[in-house]
């Protein structure tokens, strides 16, 4: 394939199951949980995979108990490795075991490449573009070279670049600093969060309906079961497909043009009141809107490309992932989220304090919380490179901030320890 026929980098970073040998459904493991109906070790074909390497329940994954698969996305690594494993010219094929190993590494590198490509688009080149070109060329090297790649070292290089791009893109917007904030179940409906720094923020089951999240840095933010109906996510920085898949939106939710509206989102507004995000409804009534224009085109429906979960933190939060199985951390929006959100919601209904929508409470150094901290996606940044893994229920791009906590059935009440 010559350079003119070669698809653009952004196109190659979109999962295309039609050109993949079902790698995520074989190479990656997943464990029986709220996100996966059964247990499957790495290297074993999923029972739902047909002889033609197609998912027989793709249209009803969630109803069949495989929500984790509906959250997962390989960032185009599947078709890239499949093409390499089946060369057009006569010759020996790549052994399956080698192909699976190359896929697990390539998926993580593709996630980093996707984030760099997003950063390059924001700034029109710069250091992000140069680093993306270097990484892209590395992925095209032979199998031994790819397997020898130090993914963590790459995350350490990519993290600071994304942080600098984010700071420049949000400059002048006076966005709130909510990085790694514990906003689990927070009431943020209609909140003006444009330009907010929300890297690694814990937003599990948060109410973000009608919120303005344009230019908000969502790298590694945990959006599992977050309600984003009517929210404006167009222009959100470093939001990935797995993060979007893990949230609950509707036809009124505005998403970036580079992403696809999840197939499980309803076609119509669930409550009928999300015709437009609040910040735009206010502006129609004459209220002053946030500085710096905004809006964004509503992207159309698209076919869910992901299956299985990657394994480590495929989500988005920080570029990265690791070895594991379907459902990385960002993707983790499925796995642990399903089991814990029931408890969290129950705790809130029993009278647990839900944080004030307009006064989100970022993590306070030295504050004491009950319960133990649960591993959450780590944030991409200096000293904390984007990272993820390939394990069930987690999405590689989700090396976020480290936020999950088990609060014993719900958020603690104010004033109590």
Steps between C-alpha positions, in 0.01 A plus 500: 500500500656830393477819702205632297296187570598487863211618722561800725630438848171597664311251281744224586437564869131411469416138577375314193373155594440412135876502438600334827545131577306535825820552698342662804258206526786251517819668618352677802364342819193598697355387830139419585358818652232762455663577164569150373260209525776239500870456569743473208880470520732675256555308177166317513234585244185658638205263463310778320763535227398340170722309259520821293636685806182699551318553829168314488345721770650834399158665471394388848819495704355681801184293511714186483713596800803633310486871577879499532532412133275792400735738682826369357679657204835396349571837331555322167768263627294194404493559126861620494633185664265277297636649177857436611425144603354416159746639243386544141810335362559124538689406810463369853222652709564646840437235769183567702682530831732764351211683338314519833808633678557764232133602520515555875797736463369670186166577661673692775720687254198581283329655796800724559509575128131595505557746785802651326299535180230685695765729650648556154157604369454747786829676429548428133821302541772590744669255731193274509513454123869411501455249780198347326699449179781333693260266680310417182823397327600287798173305484581408138824330603534120512330295773812463714554876503138567598511244781816661636338846526500647851138616517545665839790706367280617214227597740754704693586687180143549384351614832681834534436584134125454544507706818670792328254487210210496746629799693540706184159400365320593824690821567268794558189289562531518879396137531484340842780275618332167572788271413465168682202639694266248663170590334339159521123551477544880503207716390649702219193550287530809285843577645725734305815292474643642182879489507503312831799281580338164580785258441451181693182634664274236651164563333335161547119542490535879508206707373647701212176562314505822297854577626733710284820297464649667196880519518493309830803273538349156560817297465450188711178626661285208620161546332351163581122533525527879495182664364603728214158539341481839334859581595733680259816290462592644162855625518573312824872429519629142492159337536523145360244261357517259797424786741204604289379141474506466879275804554124537445401761245221565252435663165537845658856428616756674281815295444831579325508439125784253548281267708191292430174524691467171695240265354342437840411867550130567433410684182279744684545698819407282794327779688409733217675795659842468339423674175816702550762535770402756762776742408344536156143520627611781734662688217174485305327666796760774493725370775868553446667182386854390577769692322641364182234355281461138469240262408579212288346283246299209615658188367278236348445148611774259430547130527665384820832377408635372825465155641648329797698734710848571475638424818665778661386840479358547168283774601636832454646681774844453414646346212585160581408152563663180585453134461178352606165433359192663377399801686780734605479770750341764299287235369476399841201709475342172470640251730556622847255775430208268468559326826582811700255747360210305642644541847589860439158592379337312780711693747395828349133410510527403863589856574863519400624842416511577128741777428370837402494545126644842506757447770674175412727397780845418364711265704639686798851408600493350843126449507394168639253277325352178611551189295795384299625651179432295192738500212378741241635620174817696533547839360742576225745756615851562618611219721174318432508401134195390321457141554262216495487132464320229318290338762131422513274788573764763453604712215860568428476864433377543847800544709322767696534666822445233758177575636265218580398462857271258672299720729310224668180534304506866405668835541559604859282767654639848546643566840541136586820301490 
